[in-house]
Amino acid sequence: MKLDLPQLNEQDVLVLGLGDSGLAMARWCARFGAQVTVWDSREQPPQLGALGDAAAFITGELTADIVAGFNAVLKSPGLSPLDARLAAVYAHGPAVRGELDLFADALAALKVQHGYAPAVLAITGTNGKTTTTCMTGLLVERAGKRVAIAGNIGPTLLDTLTEALAKEPEPAPLETPAEVIAAEIEDAPAEEITDEAEVLPDEEIPLPIDPPPPRGPVFETLPEVWVLELSSFQLDGVAHFEPTAGAVLNLTQDHLDWHGDMAAYGRAKARIFGRESVIVVNRDDAEVEGLVPAAVFVKGSRGRPGRTVSRHVVRFGPNPPKAPGDFGLVDEGGLTWLVRARELDPTIKRKKGDEDEPLSIQRLMPADALRVRGRHNAANGLAALALACAAGCELAPMLHALREYRGEPHRVEPIGSIDGVEFFDDSKGTNVGATVAAISGLGADRAPAKLVLILGGDGKGQDFAPLAEGVQRHARAVALIGRDAPQIEAALANTGVTMQHHATLEAATGWCLQQAQSGDSVLLSPACASLDMFRNYAHRAEVFVAAVQALADERGVTL
């Protein structure tokens, strides 16, 4: 399907960074007639061959003279605005934009040119983004809507949109009411036309003042719903992005080297809310609650009184809901239930924010029916339900889909059981917030049994103190590995939990099995990056799984 973006035609565009997003932006702009130059600090970035003749390539210092020659600058998300190499760009160039800006521009143009107005569900947070994005995509699909998943999860926004447009045939022009009637008559059998002619109004009698509305556009393959995983890097500085609903799952210390401080990190995340979107937030996270925009007073006009306007906020969390429309978890009759709150009596007028408002709790499904373990994953499922409901999806088929979801690799992924001890791979837990969520979620799920943890690696300067509460409550023992094991040990010194250092992950895994009792779980959730000992977090997971398999083989156990 054709798309016109005249604002890019014959423009001189500078793309900063040649990663996946930079390559996608360069190709997109070139496609719509821009003269594109790509800059990268590396002389031979891996994507250089894929760039081809879509753009010129430069490296080296970005000077004021170089930057001044461009009409537009687009920055890849991997580059921080605080990067000293970009100083001339921000001092002397045009406003810096990113891939999400281009995506929003394209959707706005498609709405004007073709009437294409899909729902857009956007998801961010320090942890749980990928899981919630995949859950949401599955729920929307099972609800019978065409869906595209893109963004930080991959593929890129613009590559996904390019592919979708290529598949969609050119739509027929929108029909006027007269054309609709003419088409119906033309397609009808002759005898029906004769019968209708007998009751047609006299030409002198005026037709109804309000003719039937024109038919809306019908698309064959374009997504009806876009589900976007967005990082703080992608959201930083974005303007005019208006999703149908935007969710912030949690907010803990991360990427401060990129943003500068926690306040800037939070401001970037909050851009996902736009100005009119449904806001989906975790009520159990005070940092997230602090991002919700305050109510705005709108002045009255023409004799009408002013009023206070609040955004539509849907809250979820690992605890009971507090307001109508919110989602939560309720422990009842020995089971944990995913629930939604409704007004007990919708005919009663109540003040907004009334905490004493009586609620009707609708049970949706038991948490035990989920294939993914932990209250944090149940909360992710609630966020996905809230988002999909905002896109008009029916609840019943989504609950069936939620039971099918098996989780993503290396995210509290079950490996198997040895002598009554279960092993879980959460190697993707590369920061403290992720590991806190894994410990509290899986720990509550497995209680009264305990967890035996493997922690450590490259801590990236994090504060490990938040680990202490969950370790004290849920852990039986902790195996420490990697460069920053001493810092973790110091942070956990007052928990009273047994700790031991290990030179290898294999040794740590064997020791954990020795410490565990039947019914316990061994959880690899390092709270650290992996590069001090492994190629990446996936390699760390491979070593862990191999170690568990070796222990099973020694005992003649099949995982």
Buried (B, 14 or more C-beta within 10 A) or exposed (E): BEBEBEEBEEBEBBBBBBBBBBBBBBBBBBBBEBBBBBBBBEEEBEBBEEBEEBBEBEBEEBEEEBBEEBBBBBBBBBBBBEBEBBEBBBEBBBEBBBBBBBBBBBBEBBEEBBBBBBBBBBBBBBBBBBBBBBBBBBBBBBBEBBBBBBBBBEBBBBBBBBBBBEEBEEBEEEBEBEEBEEEEEEEEEEEEEEEEEEEEEEEEEEEEEEEEEEBEBEBEEBBBBBBBBBBBBBBBBBEEBBBBBBBBBBBBBBBBEBBEEBEBBBBBBBBBBBEEBBBBBBBBBEBBBEBBEEEEEEEEEEEEEEEEEEBEBBBBBBBBBBBBBBBBBBEEEEEBBBBBBBBEEEEEEEEEEEEEBEBEBBEBBBBEEBEBBBBBBBBBBBBBBBBBBBBEBEBEBBBEBBEEBEBBEBBBBBBBBBEEBBBBBBBBBBBBBBBBBBBBBBBBBBEEBBBBBBBBBBBBEBEBEBBBEBBEBBBBBBBBBBBBBEBBBEBBEEBEBEBBBBEEBBBBBBBBBEBBEEEBBBBBBBBBBBBBBBEEBEBBBBBBBEBBBEBBEEEEEEB
